[in-house]
Amino acid sequence: MLKIVLKRSYIGTPEKHRKVLRALGLRKIGGQVTMAENSATKGMIRVVSHMVSVEKTDE
């Protein structure tokens, strides 16, 4: 499992990045979600890696 936290604002980002963040379930700065570690999730994280922080969890 991966814990994903939004660290930067949506403001001024391309629409593609906004859609990826919404798909991840991140809405506000400091918002956290826990998602399964798979290729789809990793691809979304790669697109917005400059805006989020990611840690592995043992859930």
C-alpha distance matrix in Angstrom:
0.0 3.8 6.8 9.7 13.2 16.5 19.1 22.0 24.1 24.5 28.2 29.8 26.9 27.5 26.8 24.3 22.0 22.6 21.7 18.4 17.6 18.8 16.7 13.5 15.1 16.2 19.8 21.0 20.8 18.4 16.5 12.8 10.1 6.5 5.6 4.6 5.2 8.9 12.3 13.0 10.3 11.2 14.8 14.7 13.3 16.1 18.6 18.1 16.9 20.0 19.2 15.6 13.8 10.2 8.6 6.0 5.4 6.5 6.1
3.8 0.0 3.8 6.2 9.8 13.0 15.4 18.3 20.6 21.1 24.8 26.3 23.5 24.4 24.1 21.7 19.1 19.8 19.4 15.9 14.8 16.6 15.0 11.5 13.2 13.6 17.2 18.1 17.5 15.3 13.7 10.2 8.2 5.5 5.3 6.1 5.9 9.5 12.1 12.4 9.0 9.5 13.0 12.4 10.3 13.3 15.8 14.8 13.4 16.4 15.4 11.8 10.0 6.5 5.7 4.7 5.8 8.6 8.9
6.8 3.8 0.0 3.8 6.7 10.3 12.6 15.8 18.1 19.1 22.7 24.6 22.2 23.6 23.4 21.5 18.5 18.7 18.8 15.8 13.8 15.5 14.7 11.0 11.8 11.4 14.8 15.1 14.3 11.8 10.4 6.8 5.8 4.5 6.6 9.0 9.6 12.9 15.2 14.9 11.2 11.8 14.9 13.4 11.1 14.3 16.3 14.4 13.2 15.4 13.8 10.1 8.2 5.6 5.3 6.2 6.5 9.9 10.0
9.7 6.2 3.8 0.0 3.8 6.8 9.5 12.4 14.5 15.4 19.0 20.8 18.4 19.9 19.8 18.1 14.9 15.2 15.7 12.6 10.4 12.6 12.4 8.6 9.6 8.5 11.9 12.2 11.4 9.6 8.3 5.6 5.4 6.2 7.7 10.6 10.9 13.4 14.9 14.0 10.2 10.8 13.1 11.0 8.5 11.9 13.3 10.9 10.1 12.2 10.2 6.6 5.8 4.7 6.8 8.9 10.2 13.7 13.6
13.2 9.8 6.7 3.8 0.0 3.8 6.2 9.4 11.7 13.2 16.6 18.8 17.0 19.1 19.3 18.3 14.8 14.6 15.9 13.5 10.4 12.6 13.5 10.1 10.1 7.7 10.2 9.5 7.9 5.9 5.6 4.5 6.7 9.0 11.1 14.3 14.7 17.2 18.3 17.1 13.5 13.9 15.8 13.2 10.6 13.6 14.3 11.2 10.5 11.4 8.7 5.5 5.3 6.6 8.8 11.7 12.8 16.4 16.4
16.5 13.0 10.3 6.8 3.8 0.0 3.8 6.0 7.9 9.5 12.8 15.1 13.5 15.9 16.2 15.8 12.1 11.6 13.6 11.8 8.4 10.9 12.7 10.0 9.8 6.4 8.0 7.0 5.2 5.3 5.6 6.7 9.0 11.9 13.6 16.8 17.1 19.0 19.6 17.9 14.5 15.0 15.9 12.9 10.7 13.4 13.1 9.5 9.7 9.7 6.2 4.6 6.7 9.1 12.1 15.2 16.5 20.1 20.0
19.1 15.4 12.6 9.5 6.2 3.8 0.0 3.8 7.1 9.8 12.3 14.4 13.4 16.4 17.5 17.4 13.6 13.5 16.1 14.5 11.4 14.1 16.1 13.6 13.6 10.1 10.8 8.8 5.6 6.0 8.2 9.7 12.5 15.1 16.9 19.9 19.7 21.7 22.0 20.7 17.4 17.2 18.0 15.3 12.7 14.5 14.3 10.5 10.0 8.6 5.5 5.2 6.8 10.3 13.1 16.7 18.3 22.0 22.4
22.0 18.3 15.8 12.4 9.4 6.0 3.8 0.0 3.8 6.8 8.7 10.7 10.1 13.5 15.0 15.4 11.8 11.6 14.8 13.8 10.9 13.7 16.2 14.5 14.5 10.8 10.7 8.9 6.1 8.4 10.3 12.5 15.0 17.9 19.3 22.2 22.0 23.5 23.3 21.6 18.7 18.5 18.6 15.7 13.6 14.9 13.7 10.0 10.4 8.2 5.0 7.0 9.8 13.3 16.5 20.0 21.8 25.5 25.7
24.1 20.6 18.1 14.5 11.7 7.9 7.1 3.8 0.0 3.8 5.4 8.2 8.3 11.8 12.9 14.2 10.9 9.8 13.3 13.3 10.5 12.4 15.6 14.6 14.1 10.5 9.3 7.7 6.2 9.7 11.0 13.8 16.1 19.4 20.6 23.8 24.0 25.2 24.8 22.7 20.0 20.3 19.9 16.6 15.3 16.7 14.8 11.3 12.8 10.8 7.6 9.9 13.0 16.2 19.5 22.8 24.4 28.0 27.8
24.5 21.1 19.1 15.4 13.2 9.5 9.8 6.8 3.8 0.0 3.8 6.3 5.7 8.6 9.2 10.8 8.1 6.4 10.1 10.8 8.5 10.2 13.4 13.3 13.0 10.1 8.8 8.7 8.8 12.2 12.4 15.0 16.5 19.8 20.4 23.4 23.7 24.3 23.7 21.1 18.9 19.5 18.5 15.1 14.7 15.9 13.3 10.4 12.9 11.5 8.6 11.1 14.7 17.4 20.9 23.9 25.5 29.0 28.6
28.2 24.8 22.7 19.0 16.6 12.8 12.3 8.7 5.4 3.8 0.0 3.8 5.6 8.8 10.1 12.6 10.5 9.0 12.7 14.0 12.2 13.5 16.8 17.0 16.7 13.7 11.9 11.3 11.2 14.9 15.6 18.4 20.2 23.5 24.2 27.2 27.4 27.9 27.1 24.5 22.5 22.9 21.6 18.4 18.0 18.8 16.0 13.3 15.7 13.6 11.2 14.2 17.7 20.7 24.3 27.4 29.1 32.6 32.3
29.8 26.3 24.6 20.8 18.8 15.1 14.4 10.7 8.2 6.3 3.8 0.0 3.8 6.7 9.1 11.6 10.1 9.8 13.3 14.6 13.6 15.3 18.2 18.7 19.0 16.3 15.0 14.8 14.4 17.9 18.6 21.1 22.6 25.6 25.9 28.6 28.4 28.6 27.2 24.8 23.2 23.2 21.4 18.6 18.3 18.4 15.3 13.2 15.6 13.4 12.0 15.5 19.0 22.0 25.7 28.8 30.9 34.4 34.3
26.9 23.5 22.2 18.4 17.0 13.5 13.4 10.1 8.3 5.7 5.6 3.8 0.0 3.8 6.5 8.2 6.4 6.9 10.3 11.2 10.7 12.8 15.2 15.8 16.6 14.3 13.8 14.3 14.0 17.2 17.4 19.4 20.4 23.1 23.0 25.5 25.1 25.0 23.5 21.1 19.7 19.6 17.7 14.9 14.9 14.9 11.6 9.9 12.7 11.1 9.9 13.3 16.9 19.5 23.3 26.1 28.4 31.9 31.7
27.5 24.4 23.6 19.9 19.1 15.9 16.4 13.5 11.8 8.6 8.8 6.7 3.8 0.0 3.8 5.4 5.5 6.7 9.0 10.3 11.1 12.8 14.6 15.9 17.2 15.6 15.4 16.7 17.0 20.0 19.6 21.3 21.7 24.1 23.4 25.5 25.0 24.4 22.5 19.9 19.2 19.2 16.7 14.2 15.1 14.7 11.0 10.5 13.8 13.0 12.3 15.3 19.0 21.0 24.8 27.3 29.6 32.9 32.6
26.8 24.1 23.4 19.8 19.3 16.2 17.5 15.0 12.9 9.2 10.1 9.1 6.5 3.8 0.0 3.8 5.4 5.0 6.2 8.7 9.9 10.6 12.3 14.3 15.3 14.4 14.1 16.1 17.2 20.2 19.2 20.7 20.7 23.1 22.3 24.4 24.4 23.6 21.9 18.8 18.3 19.1 16.5 13.7 15.3 15.6 11.9 11.6 15.3 15.2 13.9 16.3 20.0 21.7 25.3 27.5 29.5 32.6 31.9
24.3 21.7 21.5 18.1 18.3 15.8 17.4 15.4 14.2 10.8 12.6 11.6 8.2 5.4 3.8 0.0 3.8 5.5 5.2 6.3 8.8 10.0 10.6 12.5 14.4 14.0 14.7 17.0 17.9 20.3 19.1 19.9 19.4 21.3 20.0 21.7 21.4 20.3 18.3 15.3 15.2 15.8 13.0 10.4 12.5 12.5 8.8 9.5 13.2 13.9 13.2 15.1 18.5 19.7 23.3 25.1 27.3 30.3 29.7
22.0 19.1 18.5 14.9 14.8 12.1 13.6 11.8 10.9 8.1 10.5 10.1 6.4 5.5 5.4 3.8 0.0 3.8 5.4 5.1 6.2 8.7 9.8 10.6 12.5 11.3 12.2 14.1 14.5 16.8 15.9 16.8 16.7 18.8 17.9 20.0 19.6 19.2 17.6 14.9 13.8 14.2 12.0 9.0 10.1 10.5 7.0 6.3 10.1 10.5 9.4 11.4 14.9 16.4 20.1 22.3 24.5 27.7 27.3
22.6 19.8 18.7 15.2 14.6 11.6 13.5 11.6 9.8 6.4 9.0 9.8 6.9 6.7 5.0 5.5 3.8 0.0 3.8 5.5 5.2 6.2 8.6 9.9 10.7 9.4 9.4 11.6 12.9 15.5 14.3 15.7 15.8 18.4 18.0 20.5 20.8 20.6 19.6 16.5 15.1 16.3 14.6 11.1 12.2 13.5 10.4 9.0 12.6 12.8 10.7 12.3 16.0 17.6 21.1 23.3 25.0 28.2 27.3
21.7 19.4 18.8 15.7 15.9 13.6 16.1 14.8 13.3 10.1 12.7 13.3 10.3 9.0 6.2 5.2 5.4 3.8 0.0 3.8 5.5 5.1 6.1 8.6 9.8 10.0 10.6 13.7 15.4 17.6 15.6 16.4 15.6 17.8 16.7 18.9 19.5 18.8 17.7 14.2 13.5 15.3 13.3 9.9 12.1 13.6 10.7 10.3 14.0 15.1 13.2 14.1 17.5 18.3 21.7 23.3 24.8 27.6 26.5
18.4 15.9 15.8 12.6 13.5 11.8 14.5 13.8 13.3 10.8 14.0 14.6 11.2 10.3 8.7 6.3 5.1 5.5 3.8 0.0 3.8 5.4 5.0 6.2 8.7 8.9 10.8 13.6 14.8 16.3 14.4 14.5 13.3 15.1 13.7 15.7 15.9 15.4 14.3 11.1 10.0 11.5 9.8 6.2 8.4 10.2 7.7 7.6 10.9 12.8 11.2 11.5 14.5 15.0 18.3 19.8 21.5 24.4 23.5
17.6 14.8 13.8 10.4 10.4 8.4 11.4 10.9 10.5 8.5 12.2 13.6 10.7 11.1 9.9 8.8 6.2 5.2 5.5 3.8 0.0 3.8 5.4 5.1 6.4 5.4 7.3 9.9 11.1 12.6 10.7 11.2 10.8 13.3 12.9 15.6 16.2 16.5 16.1 13.2 11.1 12.7 11.9 8.1 8.8 11.3 9.4 7.5 10.5 11.8 9.2 9.2 12.4 13.3 16.6 18.6 20.0 23.1 22.2
18.8 16.6 15.5 12.6 12.6 10.9 14.1 13.7 12.4 10.2 13.5 15.3 12.8 12.8 10.6 10.0 8.7 6.2 5.1 5.4 3.8 0.0 3.8 5.3 5.0 5.6 6.5 10.1 12.4 14.0 11.4 12.1 11.3 13.9 13.5 16.4 17.7 17.8 17.8 14.4 12.7 15.1 14.3 10.6 12.0 14.7 12.7 11.3 14.3 15.6 12.8 12.7 15.6 16.2 19.1 20.7 21.6 24.3 22.9
16.7 15.0 14.7 12.4 13.5 12.7 16.1 16.2 15.6 13.4 16.8 18.2 15.2 14.6 12.3 10.6 9.8 8.6 6.1 5.0 5.4 3.8 0.0 3.8 5.3 7.6 9.7 13.2 15.2 16.2 13.3 12.9 11.0 12.7 11.4 13.6 15.0 14.7 14.6 11.1 9.8 12.7 12.0 8.6 10.8 13.6 12.1 11.6 14.4 16.5 14.3 13.6 16.0 15.8 18.5 19.4 20.3 22.7 21.1
13.5 11.5 11.0 8.6 10.1 10.0 13.6 14.5 14.6 13.3 17.0 18.7 15.8 15.9 14.3 12.5 10.6 9.9 8.6 6.2 5.1 5.3 3.8 0.0 3.8 5.7 8.9 11.8 13.3 13.5 10.6 9.6 7.6 9.3 8.3 11.1 12.4 12.9 13.5 10.5 8.1 10.8 11.1 7.8 8.7 12.1 11.5 10.4 12.3 14.7 12.4 10.8 12.7 12.2 14.8 15.8 16.7 19.3 17.9
15.1 13.2 11.8 9.6 10.1 9.8 13.6 14.5 14.1 13.0 16.7 19.0 16.6 17.2 15.3 14.4 12.5 10.7 9.8 8.7 6.4 5.0 5.3 3.8 0.0 3.8 6.4 9.5 11.8 12.0 8.6 8.3 6.8 9.5 9.7 13.1 15.1 16.1 17.0 14.1 11.6 14.4 14.9 11.5 12.0 15.5 14.7 13.0 14.9 16.7 13.7 12.2 14.1 14.0 16.2 17.4 17.7 20.2 18.4
16.2 13.6 11.4 8.5 7.7 6.4 10.1 10.8 10.5 10.1 13.7 16.3 14.3 15.6 14.4 14.0 11.3 9.4 10.0 8.9 5.4 5.6 7.6 5.7 3.8 0.0 3.8 6.2 8.0 8.7 5.8 6.8 7.1 10.5 11.5 15.1 16.5 17.8 18.5 15.9 13.0 15.0 15.5 11.9 11.6 14.9 13.9 11.3 13.1 14.1 10.7 9.5 11.8 12.6 15.3 17.2 17.8 20.8 19.6
19.8 17.2 14.8 11.9 10.2 8.0 10.8 10.7 9.3 8.8 11.9 15.0 13.8 15.4 14.1 14.7 12.2 9.4 10.6 10.8 7.3 6.5 9.7 8.9 6.4 3.8 0.0 3.8 7.0 8.8 6.5 9.0 10.2 13.8 15.1 18.7 20.3 21.5 22.1 19.3 16.6 18.6 18.7 15.0 14.8 17.8 16.2 13.4 15.6 15.8 12.1 11.8 14.4 15.8 18.5 20.7 21.1 24.1 22.8
21.0 18.1 15.1 12.2 9.5 7.0 8.8 8.9 7.7 8.7 11.3 14.8 14.3 16.7 16.1 17.0 14.1 11.6 13.7 13.6 9.9 10.1 13.2 11.8 9.5 6.2 3.8 0.0 3.8 6.1 5.3 8.9 11.3 15.0 17.0 20.7 22.0 23.7 24.4 21.9 18.9 20.4 20.8 17.2 16.3 19.1 17.8 14.4 15.9 15.5 11.6 11.4 13.7 15.8 18.3 20.9 21.3 24.5 23.5
20.8 17.5 14.3 11.4 7.9 5.2 5.6 6.1 6.2 8.8 11.2 14.4 14.0 17.0 17.2 17.9 14.5 12.9 15.4 14.8 11.1 12.4 15.2 13.3 11.8 8.0 7.0 3.8 0.0 3.8 5.5 8.8 11.9 15.4 17.6 21.1 21.9 23.9 24.5 22.5 19.2 20.0 20.7 17.4 15.7 18.1 17.2 13.5 14.3 13.3 9.5 9.4 11.3 14.0 16.5 19.6 20.4 23.8 23.4
18.4 15.3 11.8 9.6 5.9 5.3 6.0 8.4 9.7 12.2 14.9 17.9 17.2 20.0 20.2 20.3 16.8 15.5 17.6 16.3 12.6 14.0 16.2 13.5 12.0 8.7 8.8 6.1 3.8 0.0 3.8 6.4 10.0 13.2 15.9 19.4 20.4 22.8 23.9 22.3 18.8 19.6 20.9 17.9 15.7 18.5 18.3 14.7 14.7 14.2 10.8 9.3 10.0 12.2 14.0 17.0 17.4 20.8 20.4
16.5 13.7 10.4 8.3 5.6 5.6 8.2 10.3 11.0 12.4 15.6 18.6 17.4 19.6 19.2 19.1 15.9 14.3 15.6 14.4 10.7 11.4 13.3 10.6 8.6 5.8 6.5 5.3 5.5 3.8 0.0 3.8 7.0 10.5 13.2 16.9 18.3 20.6 22.0 20.0 16.6 18.0 19.4 16.2 14.6 17.9 17.6 14.4 14.9 15.3 11.7 9.8 10.8 12.1 13.9 16.3 16.3 19.4 18.5
12.8 10.2 6.8 5.6 4.5 6.7 9.7 12.5 13.8 15.0 18.4 21.1 19.4 21.3 20.7 19.9 16.8 15.7 16.4 14.5 11.2 12.1 12.9 9.6 8.3 6.8 9.0 8.9 8.8 6.4 3.8 0.0 3.8 6.9 9.9 13.5 15.1 17.7 19.5 17.9 14.3 15.8 17.8 15.0 13.2 16.7 17.2 14.4 14.4 15.6 12.5 9.7 9.6 9.8 11.0 12.9 12.7 15.7 14.8
10.1 8.2 5.8 5.4 6.7 9.0 12.5 15.0 16.1 16.5 20.2 22.6 20.4 21.7 20.7 19.4 16.7 15.8 15.6 13.3 10.8 11.3 11.0 7.6 6.8 7.1 10.2 11.3 11.9 10.0 7.0 3.8 0.0 3.8 6.4 10.1 12.2 14.7 16.7 15.1 11.6 13.7 15.8 13.3 12.1 15.9 16.6 14.5 14.7 16.7 14.0 11.0 11.0 9.9 10.9 11.9 11.4 14.1 12.6
6.5 5.5 4.5 6.2 9.0 11.9 15.1 17.9 19.4 19.8 23.5 25.6 23.1 24.1 23.1 21.3 18.8 18.4 17.8 15.1 13.3 13.9 12.7 9.3 9.5 10.5 13.8 15.0 15.4 13.2 10.5 6.9 3.8 0.0 3.8 7.1 9.3 12.3 14.9 14.0 10.6 12.6 15.4 13.6 12.4 16.1 17.5 15.9 15.7 18.2 16.1 12.7 11.9 9.6 9.6 9.4 8.5 10.7 9.1
5.6 5.3 6.6 7.7 11.1 13.6 16.9 19.3 20.6 20.4 24.2 25.9 23.0 23.4 22.3 20.0 17.9 18.0 16.7 13.7 12.9 13.5 11.4 8.3 9.7 11.5 15.1 17.0 17.6 15.9 13.2 9.9 6.4 3.8 0.0 3.8 6.4 8.8 11.5 10.5 7.5 10.0 12.7 11.4 10.9 14.4 15.9 15.2 15.2 18.3 16.7 13.5 13.1 10.4 10.7 9.9 9.8 11.5 9.9
4.6 6.1 9.0 10.6 14.3 16.8 19.9 22.2 23.8 23.4 27.2 28.6 25.5 25.5 24.4 21.7 20.0 20.5 18.9 15.7 15.6 16.4 13.6 11.1 13.1 15.1 18.7 20.7 21.1 19.4 16.9 13.5 10.1 7.1 3.8 0.0 3.8 6.0 9.5 9.4 7.3 9.5 12.4 12.2 12.0 14.9 17.0 17.0 16.7 20.1 19.2 16.0 15.3 12.0 11.8 9.9 9.9 10.8 9.5
5.2 5.9 9.6 10.9 14.7 17.1 19.7 22.0 24.0 23.7 27.4 28.4 25.1 25.0 24.4 21.4 19.6 20.8 19.5 15.9 16.2 17.7 15.0 12.4 15.1 16.5 20.3 22.0 21.9 20.4 18.3 15.1 12.2 9.3 6.4 3.8 0.0 3.8 7.1 8.3 6.4 7.0 10.4 11.2 10.6 12.8 15.4 15.9 15.0 18.6 18.3 15.3 14.3 10.8 10.6 8.6 9.9 11.1 11.1
8.9 9.5 12.9 13.4 17.2 19.0 21.7 23.5 25.2 24.3 27.9 28.6 25.0 24.4 23.6 20.3 19.2 20.6 18.8 15.4 16.5 17.8 14.7 12.9 16.1 17.8 21.5 23.7 23.9 22.8 20.6 17.7 14.7 12.3 8.8 6.0 3.8 0.0 3.8 5.6 5.5 6.2 8.7 10.3 10.7 12.3 14.7 16.0 15.7 19.5 19.5 17.0 16.6 13.5 13.9 12.2 13.7 14.7 14.4
12.3 12.1 15.2 14.9 18.3 19.6 22.0 23.3 24.8 23.7 27.1 27.2 23.5 22.5 21.9 18.3 17.6 19.6 17.7 14.3 16.1 17.8 14.6 13.5 17.0 18.5 22.1 24.4 24.5 23.9 22.0 19.5 16.7 14.9 11.5 9.5 7.1 3.8 0.0 3.8 5.5 5.0 6.1 8.7 9.8 10.4 12.6 14.7 14.6 18.4 18.9 17.0 17.1 14.6 15.7 14.6 16.7 18.1 18.1
13.0 12.4 14.9 14.0 17.1 17.9 20.7 21.6 22.7 21.1 24.5 24.8 21.1 19.9 18.8 15.3 14.9 16.5 14.2 11.1 13.2 14.4 11.1 10.5 14.1 15.9 19.3 21.9 22.5 22.3 20.0 17.9 15.1 14.0 10.5 9.4 8.3 5.6 3.8 0.0 3.8 5.5 5.2 6.4 8.7 10.0 11.1 13.1 14.0 17.6 17.6 16.0 16.8 14.7 16.4 15.9 17.7 19.3 18.7
10.3 9.0 11.2 10.2 13.5 14.5 17.4 18.7 20.0 18.9 22.5 23.2 19.7 19.2 18.3 15.2 13.8 15.1 13.5 10.0 11.1 12.7 9.8 8.1 11.6 13.0 16.6 18.9 19.2 18.8 16.6 14.3 11.6 10.6 7.5 7.3 6.4 5.5 5.5 3.8 0.0 3.8 5.4 5.2 6.2 8.6 10.2 11.1 11.6 15.2 14.8 12.7 13.3 11.1 12.9 12.7 14.6 16.7 16.2
11.2 9.5 11.8 10.8 13.9 15.0 17.2 18.5 20.3 19.5 22.9 23.2 19.6 19.2 19.1 15.8 14.2 16.3 15.3 11.5 12.7 15.1 12.7 10.8 14.4 15.0 18.6 20.4 20.0 19.6 18.0 15.8 13.7 12.6 10.0 9.5 7.0 6.2 5.0 5.5 3.8 0.0 3.8 5.5 5.0 6.1 8.8 10.2 9.7 13.5 14.0 12.1 12.3 10.1 12.0 12.0 14.7 17.0 17.3
14.8 13.0 14.9 13.1 15.8 15.9 18.0 18.6 19.9 18.5 21.6 21.4 17.7 16.7 16.5 13.0 12.0 14.6 13.3 9.8 11.9 14.3 12.0 11.1 14.9 15.5 18.7 20.8 20.7 20.9 19.4 17.8 15.8 15.4 12.7 12.4 10.4 8.7 6.1 5.2 5.4 3.8 0.0 3.8 5.4 5.1 6.6 9.1 9.7 13.3 14.0 13.0 14.2 12.8 15.3 15.7 18.4 20.7 20.9
14.7 12.4 13.4 11.0 13.2 12.9 15.3 15.7 16.6 15.1 18.4 18.6 14.9 14.2 13.7 10.4 9.0 11.1 9.9 6.2 8.1 10.6 8.6 7.8 11.5 11.9 15.0 17.2 17.4 17.9 16.2 15.0 13.3 13.6 11.4 12.2 11.2 10.3 8.7 6.4 5.2 5.5 3.8 0.0 3.8 5.4 5.3 6.8 8.4 11.7 11.5 10.7 12.5 11.8 14.7 15.7 18.1 20.7 20.5
13.3 10.3 11.1 8.5 10.6 10.7 12.7 13.6 15.3 14.7 18.0 18.3 14.9 15.1 15.3 12.5 10.1 12.2 12.1 8.4 8.8 12.0 10.8 8.7 12.0 11.6 14.8 16.3 15.7 15.7 14.6 13.2 12.1 12.4 10.9 12.0 10.6 10.7 9.8 8.7 6.2 5.0 5.4 3.8 0.0 3.8 5.4 5.4 5.4 9.0 9.1 7.6 9.0 8.3 11.5 13.0 15.7 18.8 19.1
16.1 13.3 14.3 11.9 13.6 13.4 14.5 14.9 16.7 15.9 18.8 18.4 14.9 14.7 15.6 12.5 10.5 13.5 13.6 10.2 11.3 14.7 13.6 12.1 15.5 14.9 17.8 19.1 18.1 18.5 17.9 16.7 15.9 16.1 14.4 14.9 12.8 12.3 10.4 10.0 8.6 6.1 5.1 5.4 3.8 0.0 3.8 5.6 5.0 8.5 10.0 9.6 10.9 10.6 13.7 15.2 18.4 21.3 22.0
18.6 15.8 16.3 13.3 14.3 13.1 14.3 13.7 14.8 13.3 16.0 15.3 11.6 11.0 11.9 8.8 7.0 10.4 10.7 7.7 9.4 12.7 12.1 11.5 14.7 13.9 16.2 17.8 17.2 18.3 17.6 17.2 16.6 17.5 15.9 17.0 15.4 14.7 12.6 11.1 10.2 8.8 6.6 5.3 5.4 3.8 0.0 3.8 5.8 8.2 9.2 10.0 12.4 13.0 16.4 18.2 21.1 24.2 24.5
18.1 14.8 14.4 10.9 11.2 9.5 10.5 10.0 11.3 10.4 13.3 13.2 9.9 10.5 11.6 9.5 6.3 9.0 10.3 7.6 7.5 11.3 11.6 10.4 13.0 11.3 13.4 14.4 13.5 14.7 14.4 14.4 14.5 15.9 15.2 17.0 15.9 16.0 14.7 13.1 11.1 10.2 9.1 6.8 5.4 5.6 3.8 0.0 3.8 5.5 5.5 6.6 9.6 11.0 14.7 17.1 19.8 23.2 23.5
16.9 13.4 13.2 10.1 10.5 9.7 10.0 10.4 12.8 12.9 15.7 15.6 12.7 13.8 15.3 13.2 10.1 12.6 14.0 10.9 10.5 14.3 14.4 12.3 14.9 13.1 15.6 15.9 14.3 14.7 14.9 14.4 14.7 15.7 15.2 16.7 15.0 15.7 14.6 14.0 11.6 9.7 9.7 8.4 5.4 5.0 5.8 3.8 0.0 3.8 5.4 5.5 7.2 8.6 12.2 14.8 17.9 21.4 22.3
20.0 16.4 15.4 12.2 11.4 9.7 8.6 8.2 10.8 11.5 13.6 13.4 11.1 13.0 15.2 13.9 10.5 12.8 15.1 12.8 11.8 15.6 16.5 14.7 16.7 14.1 15.8 15.5 13.3 14.2 15.3 15.6 16.7 18.2 18.3 20.1 18.6 19.5 18.4 17.6 15.2 13.5 13.3 11.7 9.0 8.5 8.2 5.5 3.8 0.0 3.8 6.0 8.1 10.8 14.3 17.4 20.4 24.0 25.0
19.2 15.4 13.8 10.2 8.7 6.2 5.5 5.0 7.6 8.6 11.2 12.0 9.9 12.3 13.9 13.2 9.4 10.7 13.2 11.2 9.2 12.8 14.3 12.4 13.7 10.7 12.1 11.6 9.5 10.8 11.7 12.5 14.0 16.1 16.7 19.2 18.3 19.5 18.9 17.6 14.8 14.0 14.0 11.5 9.1 10.0 9.2 5.5 5.4 3.8 0.0 3.8 7.1 10.2 13.9 17.1 19.5 23.2 23.7
15.6 11.8 10.1 6.6 5.5 4.6 5.2 7.0 9.9 11.1 14.2 15.5 13.3 15.3 16.3 15.1 11.4 12.3 14.1 11.5 9.2 12.7 13.6 10.8 12.2 9.5 11.8 11.4 9.4 9.3 9.8 9.7 11.0 12.7 13.5 16.0 15.3 17.0 17.0 16.0 12.7 12.1 13.0 10.7 7.6 9.6 10.0 6.6 5.5 6.0 3.8 0.0 3.8 6.6 10.2 13.4 15.7 19.4 20.0
13.8 10.0 8.2 5.8 5.3 6.7 6.8 9.8 13.0 14.7 17.7 19.0 16.9 19.0 20.0 18.5 14.9 16.0 17.5 14.5 12.4 15.6 16.0 12.7 14.1 11.8 14.4 13.7 11.3 10.0 10.8 9.6 11.0 11.9 13.1 15.3 14.3 16.6 17.1 16.8 13.3 12.3 14.2 12.5 9.0 10.9 12.4 9.6 7.2 8.1 7.1 3.8 0.0 3.8 7.0 10.5 12.9 16.7 17.8
10.2 6.5 5.6 4.7 6.6 9.1 10.3 13.3 16.2 17.4 20.7 22.0 19.5 21.0 21.7 19.7 16.4 17.6 18.3 15.0 13.3 16.2 15.8 12.2 14.0 12.6 15.8 15.8 14.0 12.2 12.1 9.8 9.9 9.6 10.4 12.0 10.8 13.5 14.6 14.7 11.1 10.1 12.8 11.8 8.3 10.6 13.0 11.0 8.6 10.8 10.2 6.6 3.8 0.0 3.8 6.9 9.6 13.3 14.5
8.6 5.7 5.3 6.8 8.8 12.1 13.1 16.5 19.5 20.9 24.3 25.7 23.3 24.8 25.3 23.3 20.1 21.1 21.7 18.3 16.6 19.1 18.5 14.8 16.2 15.3 18.5 18.3 16.5 14.0 13.9 11.0 10.9 9.6 10.7 11.8 10.6 13.9 15.7 16.4 12.9 12.0 15.3 14.7 11.5 13.7 16.4 14.7 12.2 14.3 13.9 10.2 7.0 3.8 0.0 3.8 6.4 10.1 11.9
6.0 4.7 6.2 8.9 11.7 15.2 16.7 20.0 22.8 23.9 27.4 28.8 26.1 27.3 27.5 25.1 22.3 23.3 23.3 19.8 18.6 20.7 19.4 15.8 17.4 17.2 20.7 20.9 19.6 17.0 16.3 12.9 11.9 9.4 9.9 9.9 8.6 12.2 14.6 15.9 12.7 12.0 15.7 15.7 13.0 15.2 18.2 17.1 14.8 17.4 17.1 13.4 10.5 6.9 3.8 0.0 3.8 6.9 9.1
5.4 5.8 6.5 10.2 12.8 16.5 18.3 21.8 24.4 25.5 29.1 30.9 28.4 29.6 29.5 27.3 24.5 25.0 24.8 21.5 20.0 21.6 20.3 16.7 17.7 17.8 21.1 21.3 20.4 17.4 16.3 12.7 11.4 8.5 9.8 9.9 9.9 13.7 16.7 17.7 14.6 14.7 18.4 18.1 15.7 18.4 21.1 19.8 17.9 20.4 19.5 15.7 12.9 9.6 6.4 3.8 0.0 3.8 5.8
6.5 8.6 9.9 13.7 16.4 20.1 22.0 25.5 28.0 29.0 32.6 34.4 31.9 32.9 32.6 30.3 27.7 28.2 27.6 24.4 23.1 24.3 22.7 19.3 20.2 20.8 24.1 24.5 23.8 20.8 19.4 15.7 14.1 10.7 11.5 10.8 11.1 14.7 18.1 19.3 16.7 17.0 20.7 20.7 18.8 21.3 24.2 23.2 21.4 24.0 23.2 19.4 16.7 13.3 10.1 6.9 3.8 0.0 3.8
6.1 8.9 10.0 13.6 16.4 20.0 22.4 25.7 27.8 28.6 32.3 34.3 31.7 32.6 31.9 29.7 27.3 27.3 26.5 23.5 22.2 22.9 21.1 17.9 18.4 19.6 22.8 23.5 23.4 20.4 18.5 14.8 12.6 9.1 9.9 9.5 11.1 14.4 18.1 18.7 16.2 17.3 20.9 20.5 19.1 22.0 24.5 23.5 22.3 25.0 23.7 20.0 17.8 14.5 11.9 9.1 5.8 3.8 0.0
